[in-house]
Amino acid sequence: MPRRLVSTGSPFEKAAGYSRAVLDGEWAFVAGTTGYDYATMTIPGDVTSQARNCFRTIEAALKEGGFAMTDIVRATYYITDIADAEPFLAVCGEVFRDIRPATTLLVVAGLYKPEMKCEIEVTAKLRSD
């Protein structure tokens, strides 16, 4: 399978020169994804809604390339407020309860825009079972 780029149509992708995902053979590398609803270019105010939007965008990018959420092997989480950790991780637990990828959580000083409370990036490998 040749290398393929996936876009969600976010204006950030074109402006910053990146792809939502790069698919290369049995691997998918999904860029850091924030909680925007790219259809409306709005972002909810709470971290749980933002996390759910992140996962919807990630799932759509993976699906476009023939991958599934169950193919995710690695996830990196970024949050801007330690007080958001538990509600954010509860959403991650809902999504990854049975998948259980290797993960890292980082609390950072900020993301690109102040309304962004979280960002998620993942790596997936097509399952061979």
N, C-alpha and C positions, 0 to 999 in steps of 0.2 A: 504494500500500500504506500503510495507516495505521500510525502509531507503535505498536510492540508491545514489551512487556516480557517478558523471559525469566528464569526463576528455576531454580536447580538444587536448591532445597529446603534450602540451607545455612541454619542458624540465624543466621549472621552477616548474611545479606541482610535478613531481617526486623528484626533487632535494630538494625541500622545504617541501615535505610531505603534500600537500594539494590537494583538489579537486576543479575543476572549479565551480562545484555546488554540493550541497547536497540537495537531494529531500527527503522529509519526509511527507508522506500523502499529504495533500492539500497545503503544503508549499514547496517553492524552495528558497534556499539561494545561491546566486551566489557570488563567491569570487571577490575581487577587481580585475578588468580586465583592463589591459593597452592596448595600441594601436598597439601591434604587429600583424602582419599577420603571424599566426602560421604555415601556409603552407610553407612559404618561410623564416620564422624567420627574417623578416625585419620589420623595423618600419619607417613610414614616418616622415619627419622633421617638419611638421606643426600640430598644435593642432586639427584642424578640421578633417583632415584625420585620425589622431589617435583616435579621438572620434568616428568617423564612424566605425573604426575597432573594437573599444570596443563594440559598439552596435551589430555589426555582430557576434562577439564571444559570447556575452551574449544571443542573440537571438538563436543561434545554441545550446547552452547549455540548454536553456529553452525548445526548441523544442524537443530535445532528451528525455526530461522527460515528454512530453505531455503538456507543458505549452506554453503560448503565451506571447508576449510583453504586451498585454492588461491585463495580470494577474499581472503585476508589481504594487506593492502598496507602495514601498519605494525605494529610490535611494540616494546614497551618492556619491558626486563628489569630486575628489581631483585634483587640478591643481597646478603647480609649479610656475606660473607667473601670477600675477593679470592682466597683459596686455592681456593674453589669455582668460580672462573671457568672454568677449562678443562673440567672435567667437565660443568658446566652448559651451556657453549656447545657441547660435543660433542652433547648431546641436542638442542639447538636446531638444530644442523647436520643431524642426522638428519631432523628434522621439516621443516625449511625448505630443504633442499638444492636443490630445484628451484623452490621458490616464491619465495624470495629477497626478502622484504619489506624495506622500509627499517626499520632497527632502531637502538635505543639501549640500551646497558647502563650501569646505574648501580650503584655499590657504596654501600650505605646503612648507617647505624649500626644499624638494626634495623627489623623489621616489627612488626605488631600483637602477635604472640605470639612468645616467644623461640625456639620450635621451628620457626618458619617460616624457611627458608633462602633462599627465592626467591619471586618474584611476577612474573607475566607479564600484560600487558594488550595487547590487539590491536584494530585497526580493520580491517574488511573492506568491500569494495565488490563487489557482484555483477559477475561478469565478463560482458562483452557479446560475447565471441567464440564 
